[in-house]
């Protein structure tokens, strides 16, 4: 009589190995294996996160209706509309924009108050109503007429997400070269001021030039660098390839991509302090989502090598989705701040959801 146990055992081992392989590249939700990289799942997750955040606006202060945090979220709302073509998302963005009469916020020179212009311009590209961009033009015409150096007006690295994409898109819809010239002058002066040419990362602002982590390493904030990478790719989307600075933006993306790739944590997420995981030993999803978005965009455009960076993107997307609740709340988002700081699992913010939606929109485009 033949011993049938060994073949059965080998078969079970093979089946187990296959299951583990699938789980490693997918997700295990409520005991069901889900392919996180299928277009269907990506859209499902984007809708879930977008719908939940629209239904649960953050109201920590009255100004949140008019600030950069919600503006960053609406870049994700528009990415959800572009991905799904569901009119409810562009309608939500239009309603939000109309509540401000298509005007930017109060501070003429502050980049945070320019961030809403990204959404206004995307809607303008669809509707072609000049009132949607009139205040944007007035604002930047005023700044061009009375310029200050980038390191003065855009003195913190977050600013490179808030204002530069507005100028790049404004140039693309108007054809006015003044806007792209102003963008390049401002961006590269801020770059010269805040960029560490050894680590290929940005200091949040000059107060961090000599600030060390508890283990003596340089202090680079995850979300701050996420803002920069996301802002850079949103400039590249609209900057003419003939622009004399185009290759310089590409090179910046490549340098930063290599740096963040090298310090990604095993769970796919980055920690708030990029060079010192132990300074704040918790995952952080807003910086991770911005990195995921920028890297995925770079792959889709052929700027970043797919075989090298796709594993990084996939690990990041898996990690992010592991912290999306069944209702659609993205967890582990560091609160508003200016440095690597404490974060707990229940923390959420609108810019975190916006970054997740931007990342999903690029994952959706991947073959």
C-alpha positions in Angstrom: 0.0 0.0 0.0 1.4 3.4 -1.1 1.9 6.1 1.4 -0.4 8.9 0.3 0.5 11.2 3.2 3.6 12.7 1.6 2.0 13.9 -1.7 -0.9 15.4 0.3 1.5 17.2 2.6 3.4 18.6 -0.3 0.2 19.7 -1.9 -0.9 21.5 1.3 2.5 23.2 1.5 2.1 24.4 -2.1 -1.4 25.7 -1.5 -0.2 27.5 1.6 2.6 29.1 -0.3 0.3 30.3 -3.0 -2.1 31.8 -0.4 0.8 33.6 1.4 2.0 34.9 -1.9 -1.4 36.3 -2.7 -1.8 37.9 0.7 1.7 39.4 0.5 0.6 41.3 -2.7 -3.0 42.0 -1.7 -4.9 42.5 1.5 -6.7 40.3 4.0 -9.9 42.1 5.0 -12.4 40.3 7.3 -11.0 37.0 6.2 -11.4 37.7 2.5 -8.4 38.1 0.2 -8.7 41.4 -1.8 -6.4 42.5 -4.7 -5.5 46.0 -3.6 -4.1 46.7 -7.1 -7.1 45.9 -9.2 -8.8 48.9 -10.7 -12.1 47.9 -9.0 -10.5 47.9 -5.6 -8.6 51.1 -6.1 -11.9 52.9 -7.1 -13.7 51.3 -4.2 -11.1 52.6 -1.7 -11.0 56.0 -3.3 -14.8 56.4 -3.2 -14.9 55.2 0.4 -12.2 57.6 1.6 -13.5 60.5 -0.4 -17.1 60.0 0.7 -16.2 59.6 4.3 -14.1 62.7 4.4 -16.8 64.8 2.5 -19.3 63.7 5.2 -16.9 64.3 8.1 -15.2 67.7 7.5 -12.7 68.7 10.2 -13.9 71.6 12.2 -11.1 72.2 14.7 -11.4 76.0 14.0 -13.5 78.3 11.9 -10.6 79.0 9.5 -10.5 75.4 8.3 -13.2 76.1 5.8 -10.8 78.5 4.2 -7.3 77.0 4.5 -4.8 74.8 2.9 -5.8 71.6 4.7 -9.2 71.5 3.0 -7.7 72.8 -0.2 -5.3 69.9 -0.3 -8.3 67.5 0.2 -10.1 69.0 -2.7 -7.1 68.2 -5.0 -7.9 64.6 -4.1 -11.7 65.1 -4.7 -10.9 66.3 -8.2 -8.6 63.3 -8.7 -11.5 61.1 -7.6 -13.7 62.8 -10.2 -11.1 62.3 -12.9 -10.7 58.6 -12.0 -14.4 57.8 -11.6 -16.1 60.4 -13.9 -18.8 60.6 -11.2 -20.3 64.0 -11.3 -21.0 64.1 -7.6 -17.3 64.7 -6.9 -16.9 67.7 -9.3 -20.2 69.0 -8.0 -18.8 68.9 -4.4 -15.7 70.7 -5.6 -17.8 73.4 -7.4 -20.0 73.9 -4.4 -16.9 74.3 -2.1 -15.3 76.8 -4.6 -18.5 78.8 -5.0 -18.7 79.2 -1.2 -15.6 81.4 -1.6 -16.9 83.1 -4.8 -13.8 81.6 -6.5 -11.5 83.8 -4.4 -8.3 82.9 -2.7 -7.8 83.5 1.0 -6.9 86.8 2.7 -3.1 86.8 2.8 -1.8 88.0 -0.5 1.8 86.7 0.0 1.1 83.5 1.9 1.4 80.3 -0.2 -1.1 78.4 2.0 -3.8 80.9 0.9 -3.1 80.1 -2.8 -3.7 76.4 -2.5 -7.4 76.5 -3.4 -6.4 77.8 -6.8 -5.4 74.2 -7.8 -9.1 73.1 -7.6 -10.4 76.3 -9.2 -8.1 75.8 -12.2 -9.1 72.2 -12.6 -12.7 73.1 -12.7 -12.0 76.0 -15.0 -10.4 73.5 -17.5 -13.8 71.8 -17.6 -16.2 74.7 -17.4 -14.2 77.5 -19.1 -15.8 80.2 -16.9 -13.3 83.2 -16.5 -14.7 84.1 -13.1 -13.2 80.9 -11.7 -9.7 82.1 -12.2 -10.1 85.9 -12.1 -8.9 86.2 -8.5 -6.0 83.8 -9.0 -4.8 86.0 -11.9 -5.2 89.2 -9.8 -3.3 87.7 -6.9 -0.3 86.5 -8.9 -0.3 89.6 -11.1 0.1 91.6 -7.9 2.9 89.4 -6.6 4.7 89.6 -10.0 4.5 93.4 -9.8 6.0 93.4 -6.4 8.2 90.3 -6.0 10.2 89.0 -3.1 12.7 86.1 -3.1 11.4 82.6 -2.8 13.1 82.2 0.5 11.1 85.1 1.9 7.6 84.4 0.6 8.0 80.6 0.3 10.3 80.2 3.4 8.9 76.7 4.5 9.0 73.6 2.3 5.2 73.0 2.5 4.8 76.1 0.3 6.2 74.2 -2.7 2.9 72.2 -2.8 0.6 75.1 -2.1 1.5 77.7 -4.8 3.8 76.3 -7.5 1.2 74.0 -9.1 -1.3 76.9 -9.2 1.3 78.9 -11.3 2.1 76.0 -13.6 -1.6 75.4 -14.3 -2.3 79.1 -14.6 0.3 79.3 -17.3 -1.1 76.3 -19.1 -4.6 77.7 -19.3 -3.6 81.3 -20.1 -0.4 81.0 -22.1 1.0 83.9 -20.1 4.8 83.2 -19.7 5.0 85.6 -16.7 3.5 83.0 -14.5 5.9 80.2 -15.3 8.9 82.6 -15.1 7.7 83.7 -11.7 7.2 80.1 -10.6 10.8 79.1 -11.6 12.4 82.1 -10.0 10.6 81.5 -6.7 10.8 77.7 -6.6 14.5 77.4 -7.3 15.4 80.1 -4.8 13.5 78.2 -2.1 15.2 75.0 -3.3 18.6 76.6 -2.9 17.6 77.8 0.6 16.1 74.6 2.1 17.4 71.6 0.1 20.1 69.5 1.7 22.3 68.4 -1.3 23.8 65.5 0.7 20.6 63.9 1.9 18.5 65.1 -1.1 15.7 66.1 1.3 14.2 69.4 2.3 14.4 71.0 5.7 11.0 72.2 6.8 12.4 75.7 7.4 15.7 77.4 8.4 15.1 76.6 12.1 15.9 73.0 11.3 19.3 73.6 9.6 21.2 72.6 12.8 18.5 70.7 14.6 19.4 67.1 15.3 17.2 64.1 16.3 17.8 62.4 19.7 20.3 60.0 18.0 22.2 62.9 16.4 20.8 62.7 12.8 19.5 65.6 10.7 15.8 66.3 11.1 13.7 65.9 8.0 10.0 65.9 8.3 8.1 63.2 6.3 5.0 65.2 5.4 7.1 68.3 4.6 9.1 66.3 2.1 5.8 64.7 0.9 4.5 68.2 0.2 7.6 69.0 -1.9 7.5 65.8 -4.0 3.8 66.0 -4.6 4.1 69.7 -5.5 7.0 68.9 -7.9 5.0 66.4 -9.9 2.0 68.7 -10.0 4.3 71.3 -11.5 5.7 68.8 -14.0 2.2 67.9 -15.1 1.7 71.3 -16.6 5.1 72.7 -17.2 6.1 72.6 -20.9 8.8 70.1 -21.6 10.6 72.9 -23.6 10.9 75.0 -20.4 14.6 75.5 -19.5 13.9 74.2 -16.0 11.9 71.1 -16.9 14.8 68.7 -16.6 15.8 70.3 -13.3 12.4 69.5 -11.8 12.7 65.9 -13.2 16.2 65.6 -11.6 14.8 66.8 -8.2 12.1 64.2 -8.3 14.7 61.5 -9.1 17.0 62.6 -6.3 14.2 62.7 -3.7 12.7 59.4 -4.9 16.0 57.7 -4.3 16.3 59.1 -0.8 12.8 58.1 0.3 13.1 54.7 -1.3 16.1 54.0 0.9 14.4 54.8 4.1 10.9 53.3 3.6 10.0 51.2 6.7 9.3 47.5 6.5 5.5 48.0 6.7 5.6 50.3 3.7 4.9 53.5 5.6 7.4 56.2 6.5 7.9 57.6 10.0 7.4 61.3 10.8 11.2 61.8 11.2 12.7 60.4 8.0 16.2 59.6 9.1 15.4 58.6 12.7 12.5 56.1 13.0 12.9 56.0 16.8 12.3 59.8 17.2 8.5 59.2 16.6 8.2 55.4 16.3 4.8 55.3 14.6 3.6 55.0 11.0 2.4 58.2 9.4 0.0 58.1 6.5 -0.1 61.7 5.0 3.6 61.8 4.2 3.4 58.2 3.0 0.5 59.0 0.7 2.2 62.0 -0.8 5.3 59.8 -1.5 3.2 57.1 -3.0 1.5 59.6 -5.3 4.7 61.2 -6.5 6.5 57.9 -7.0 3.6 56.4 -8.9 3.3 59.5 -11.1 7.0 59.3 -11.8 6.6 55.7 -12.9 3.6 56.4 -15.1 5.5 59.2 -16.8 8.6 57.1 -17.4 10.7 59.3 -15.2 11.3 56.7 -12.5 12.4 53.1 -13.3 9.3 50.9 -12.9 11.2 47.8 -11.8 13.0 49.8 -9.1 10.2 51.9 -7.7 7.0 49.8 -8.2 7.8 47.6 -5.2 8.1 50.8 -3.1 4.8 52.1 -4.4 3.1 48.7 -3.8 4.3 48.5 -0.2 3.2 52.0 0.5 -0.3 51.4 -1.0 -0.6 48.2 1.0 0.4 50.0 4.2 -2.0 52.9 3.6 -4.9 50.6 2.9 -4.3 48.7 6.1 -5.2 51.9 7.9 -8.4 52.7 6.0 -11.3 51.8 8.3 -14.4 50.0 6.8 -16.2 53.4 6.8 -13.4 55.1 4.9 -11.4 57.0 7.6 -7.7 57.2 6.9 -5.9 56.7 10.3 -2.4 57.6 11.6 -2.4 61.1 10.0 -0.1 63.4 11.9 -2.0 66.5 13.1 -1.3 69.9 11.7 2.2 70.9 12.7 5.6 71.9 11.5 7.9 69.0 12.6 8.1 65.3 13.2 5.6 64.9 16.1 3.4 62.5 18.0 0.7 60.7 16.0 -1.8 58.1 17.2 -4.0 55.7 15.2 -7.2 57.7 15.6 -5.7 60.9 14.1 -7.1 62.0 10.8 -7.0 65.2 8.7 -8.3 66.2 5.4 -4.9 66.6 3.7 -4.3 62.9 4.5 -7.4 61.9 2.7 -6.5 64.2 -0.2 -3.0 62.6 -0.5 -4.5 59.1 -0.4 -6.9 60.0 -3.3 -4.0 61.5 -5.3 -2.1 58.3 -4.8 -5.0 56.1 -5.8 -5.5 58.1 -9.0 -2.0 57.2 -10.1 -2.2 53.6 -9.0 -5.4 53.3 -11.1 -3.5 54.5 -14.3 -0.8 51.8 -13.9 -0.7 48.8 -16.2 
